[in-house]
Structure formats: C-alpha cells, structure tokens
Amino acid sequence: MTDRAQALREAGRDIISLSVGEPDFATPPHVIEAAKQALDAGQTRYTPVTGTQRLKEAAALHFERDLGITTDPSRILVSAGGKQAIFEALCATVSAGDEVIVPLPWWVSYPQIIRYAGGTVVPLMTHPHHSYCFAPGDFEALITPRTQWLLLNSPGNPTGAVYSREMLLGIADVLRRHPQVMVMSDDIYAPLIYTGKPHHTLASLCPDLADRICTISGVSKSHAMTGFRIGVATGPDWLIEGMGRLQSNSTGNPSSISQAAAVAAFEGPQEFLGTWRERFLARRDRVVAAINAIPGLTTPVPDGAFYCFIDAQPLMERFKTDEALALHLLENGVAVVAASAFGGHSGFRISFAADDSALDEALHRIAGALA
C-alpha cells in the first residue's frame, strides 16, 4: 500500500499515507550528532558480527532501565532492526512440523517468518471487546507436544493491545506446566503506552523463566530511527549464539554508524519521550473519536503503539473485501492497510504517527469516501 501511495504521489496525486509504522518526529539531535561524530572519526569498518561491545553495554542499560530485565552484554545480540532478530531466533529453532502460537491479529512478518522456517502457524484468536488480549487458558488449549514458541507483542501492532501484569503472570503459570514452550517477547513499542501504568514484560516478572524467553527491542519506534536499522535482543546464551551464527553467515554486522547512533539513543536524554507520548495520546483520542463517528466504522481505544485497528463489517456488503475498501480509500486520497494483511478481515489499520493537520484531513477524506 505504501508503494502504491508513492506511485500515485509521483503521478501527481495528493495522497496522505496512514499506512507506515514509523514516528513522524525528527530523530533526536544528540543521536544525529553521534552518527556525524562516528563518520568524522572514521568508524566505517566492520564491527563484531553481533554488535560492538559499547552498544551491547548501552543495550544492557536499556533492558534494565526501560524493561526491568537484568542481562549481561554477552547475552545481547545487535541486529539490523528488530525484524532480523525475530527472523534469526525463529530460524535458529523452528524445524518442519514445529508449531508457533501467535495471537491474531498479528504483525505481518510473524507468520511469514514461521513458514519460511518450516513451522506451522497456530492462531490464537483475540477480540476487540477484550482489547485484543487473550486468556491464558485459551493459550494453554492450543499447546501440543510440537509447540515451540508463543509470540507476544505488547504494545501490539496492529491493535495497540497492552498485556497487563496479571495476564503475563497467568501466561507464566501455563509456561511452567509446559517446559518445551519458549516465548518471543517483542517489546519494540514499550515506550509508547497510554495507560499511565508501567510497562510489564515477561522476563522481568518471571526471572525463573528467563532461559526460555527472547526479548526484542530497539531504537526504531522509541527514537524515530527506523532508517538506522538497529534492533537488540537478549535471551539464553545458546539462543543468542545460534542467532549470531545465522547473522554471521547472512548479513554480517549491523551498520557501524547506526550502532554509534544507537549508543547515544540508549545512553542519552530520554525526557523527550514524555512529550512524544503526550502528542501521540492526543492524536489517538482525536482519531478514535473521529473513526467511531463515521457510520460503518468502529475501533476500540488502543492502549499503546500508534495504530487503530478499525472494524468495517457493516460496509462489507458494499465493498465485499477489505482490500477493495482499502483501495477505495486510496482512490480518495488516503493510504491505509487492509486488515487481511494482519490475519484479520473486514477492516483496516491506520497509523496516527502523522502530523495533526494531515490526520485531520485524512479523517475528513475517509468520512467523505464512505458517505
């Protein structure tokens, strides 16, 4: 959808894109300065395959300060974005016939990576009236002897779902009864929570399960550094080693300049995040109110990230598919992503990581297109 929107722009059309999952804010100045200094210092050579020691130490600080996870730099892998770390963890462990339980709706790459590795995707259904969270009992009902992983994403893409402390403790009780199941905890959106409560992650709540949890984080969403392509992962020694072997024989080390910038991101000022959260929260409330005022559209209030996952079931008799609905909105000047891209149906996802005037105009166009 992003590519289609860009092509229409190049053809002279006025298109507002609410399809891309990246903050619209500028990368913090101290991060840009660190990248410049690295260039000026000639830091343009290979680094260790799994990241510099300097960045691993900064990432360890981040994991402890922001996620409550105490880890050693030796148990950290630096990758070219969080997606690469997820890919490596799954490809290092999943074989043909292995099952991976994934809450649905899911981020688009989860099922594709699992299938690439030869595994079987096991959907764990969630619903908007439960804020797209699931009951631990529903998770346990899907476990079989072939279950290898549970994938968690909180705050979630595309729904903005945030898993509570109580929910995570319930999941932990299930995991203790099924020792073969590992957990991928994708916490990339952790800084963007609007509940007023602290972020909770499984590895911090349940250190007895730490040798079965791989936690993914990074700087893309928290510091508006999507183009820098830096992710970080921590987990048991054997898994981090296996992920490193895959990285060594595929891409090699992440960008040296991006690693220097990520050190500044993790170790530098964090106060700007409070301002960003406030602005995202105001945008969220504006978008939710506007969407729920459009006949045929409804959305729950997302507790985190910067997405609304919108239900358009009453409009399906008119449009037949969510892809057709998304293309209709594109023809009316707004790029969104059809729900089917996330394993859903009868709706679409929008990102409210756009400036206020663009958001207001996009919402006006959506209302007009569906009137």
Disulfide bonds with the S-S distance in Angstrom:
none
